[in-house]
Amino acid sequence: MRRKVKGLININPLQTGGILTEEARKALLEWCDGYSICDFCKGRLEEIENPPIKRFVEEELPNFVNADIVRITHGAREGMFAIMHAICEKGSYVIVDANAHYSTYLAAERCGVEIAKTGNSGYPEYKIIESDYANLIEELKKKGKKVSLLVLTYPDGNYGNLPSVEKVVKIAREYDLPVLLNCAYSVGRMPIDMKKLGVDFLVASGHKSMAACGPIGFIAMRREFANVIAKKSKYFPRKEVEFLGCTVRGAPLITLMASFSHVKERVKHWDEQVEKARWFSREMEKLGIKQLGEKPHSHDLMQFESEELFKISQKHKRRGYFLYHELKKRGIWGIKPGLTKRFKLSTYAASKEELKIVIDAFKDILQAYKA
Ligand SMILES: *Cc1c(COP(=O)(O)O)cnc(C)c1O
């Protein structure tokens, strides 16, 4: 089985932050056997000293996001599930932002927790209306419902919008509610400081944003929640119930660790990424392809809209798939097959030179099919 994307310019938002470093690639082969990391296990994943998982989980990751306690999960969604499962009573409400990822909903659903969602500003920016958190808390209170957690997606995976964490935390403090920040698209790309942001929890995704093969991610929390989230089993006192003892038991964790020094370094250059994304957005708009979401944009993930490409698709024999094929022919990978009117992309992994090729490709395609 082979995957034919080698050498192509990758602009797939799901993939650009999860491309492995060379170190991680080598480590992956070395540690690919099942349970390879368990040679010197002392009873729990986070206590393994060889390979140095203990130091990674107790020092390096907490320092990276300025957290008290970190636990490894299989991804951001598993992190959201573990947190909700541990702290949200069945039947209580979680309030989520309007742009929340579907897995936020499924995590709540699996816990038997209800969801209320804020609004956003609608087309074209879709900005989260942070004050809705307070409105919803009041509304639910009137109905006699209990709110157990506020979730904010930072940024969301549709528009790459970065809502105001400060505003949401302020509301949370007024009502004495915990805040979970979903950082699937931010931790590993941009600097994130949990204490500075004032949130109680965050979840991160290794395969989304930390140059790891995954499935892997982590949750970070304030110390006061450790007893609840990392509660020990009454049957096996070394094992933590919420993590079923141990979560990632092999190579994905090794790739996360192997890429970590690179990831720590790359977040320092986030301003260059933002500059590159803004430049790309301007160039696309010159072609009549409109950027949706916040403007100016502050993240590499962007959604674009093009009536022109959509019109072409209606006459093309390949219909909506023409754009995918035309881009692939030009060495560009990552626009979802079938989409033309609205599509997402990420400028994270591509250099400015490569992105010039992408822009020229769009220009070329629009020219070629001009009516
Ligand atoms: C990708 C994504 C997720 C899911 O991440 P996993 O680590 O695969 O669970 C959750 N939330 C957002 C906003 C995402 O973009």
The ligand as an SDF file (V2000), in Angstrom:
LIG
                    3D

 15 15  0  0  0  0  0  0  0  0999 V2000
   -8.8730   18.2090   14.3920 C   0  0  0  0  0  0  0  0  0  0  0  0
   -9.6700   18.7850   15.4720 C   0  0  0  0  0  0  0  0  0  0  0  0
  -10.1120   18.0190   16.5470 C   0  0  0  0  0  0  0  0  0  0  0  0
   -9.8690   16.5570   16.6510 C   0  0  0  0  0  0  0  0  0  0  0  0
   -8.5300   16.2940   16.9440 O   0  0  0  0  0  0  0  0  0  0  0  0
   -8.0760   14.8180   17.2760 P   0  0  0  0  0  0  0  0  0  0  0  0
   -6.7450   14.9890   17.9310 O   0  0  0  0  0  0  0  0  0  0  0  0
   -8.0020   14.0760   15.9820 O   0  0  0  0  0  0  0  0  0  0  0  0
   -9.1080   14.2410   18.1900 O   0  0  0  0  0  0  0  0  0  0  0  0
  -10.8190   18.6300   17.5480 C   0  0  0  0  0  0  0  0  0  0  0  0
  -11.0680   19.9390   17.5080 N   0  0  0  0  0  0  0  0  0  0  0  0
  -10.6590   20.7140   16.5010 C   0  0  0  0  0  0  0  0  0  0  0  0
  -10.9590   22.1760   16.5180 C   0  0  0  0  0  0  0  0  0  0  0  0
   -9.9640   20.1630   15.4390 C   0  0  0  0  0  0  0  0  0  0  0  0
   -9.5770   20.9360   14.4340 O   0  0  0  0  0  0  0  0  0  0  0  0
  1  2  1  0
  2  3  1  0
  2 14  2  0
  3  4  1  0
  3 10  2  0
  4  5  1  0
  5  6  1  0
  6  7  2  0
  6  8  1  0
  6  9  1  0
 10 11  1  0
 11 12  2  0
 12 13  1  0
 12 14  1  0
 14 15  1  0
M  END
$$$$
